[in-house]
Amino acid sequence: MKTIIIDDEIQAISALKSDIEKHCPELNIIASANSVATAIRLITDLQPDLIFLDIQLNDGNGFYILDAVKHIPLQVIFTTAYSQYAIKAIKQSALDYLLKPIDAEDLIVAVNKALELPKQNYLQQQVEILKQEINQIHTDKKIVLKDNKSIYFVKTSQIIRCEANGAYTIIHLHNEPKIVVSKLLKELEQMLQTHSFIRTHHSHLVNLQYIKQIDKQDGGFIILSDGSEIPIAQRKKEFVMQYLINNH
């Protein structure tokens, strides 16, 4: 099976490659990717039979990739260090997963299942079920945010956007004062990655619910319902535009 490994940690890619070469000779690793944009391009160009997909990448999460390539017939095995993260949803969608650090026996079992299944275009249906399950689990979930004075219990639907500010992140809320927390934007992205948020820029995480307009001028930026203008990073532009079009 033509196989692509997608992970933002070079060591994780090397370790998985080694395990596959040792235990799963039926797989032919044709490429690896460490970002959302690269993964989408490689899957589109190379048409693999199987991908090993890390849930959380530096520039987004694996669900973005599945949305972008759901028309391509392939099989997916998630790799994740978060044992509690979306496991129920992944099981409901019949997508397989491996917990990091990956156990050789678990790897062999997952690969054998992939080998037994025909390569058919089930991915689109699986992704839709996955998204439905995630939405059901996380519908308007509250998250805990802390500043130096208070602890806040905030509904995810109230968060318009998150903006990096050095070692801090500014949380912009709907009809509420903003909150400044001592968390990196990447930490907030991990907390919100199943709640319709997208990283459009290294400094900005945006709630899809509040997107009003996409302006393609001046490099591209997003206009939100509160009037905010959020830039789109050049390296993310193609992916962000396509993702927003597909999800609106």
Buried (B, 14 or more C-beta within 10 A) or exposed (E): BBBBBBBBBEEBBEBBBEBBEEBBEEBEBBBBBBBBBBBBBBBEEEBBBBBBBBBBBBBBBBBBBBBBBBEBBBBBBBBBEEEEBBBEBBEBBEBBBBBBEBEEEEBBEBBEEBBEEEBEEBBBEBBEBBBEBBBEEBEEBEBEBEEEEEEBEBBBBBBBBBBBEEEBBBBBBBEEEEBBBEBBBBEBBBBBBBBBBBBBBBBBBBBBBBBEEBEEEEEBBBBBEEEBEBBBBEBBBBBBBBBBEEEE
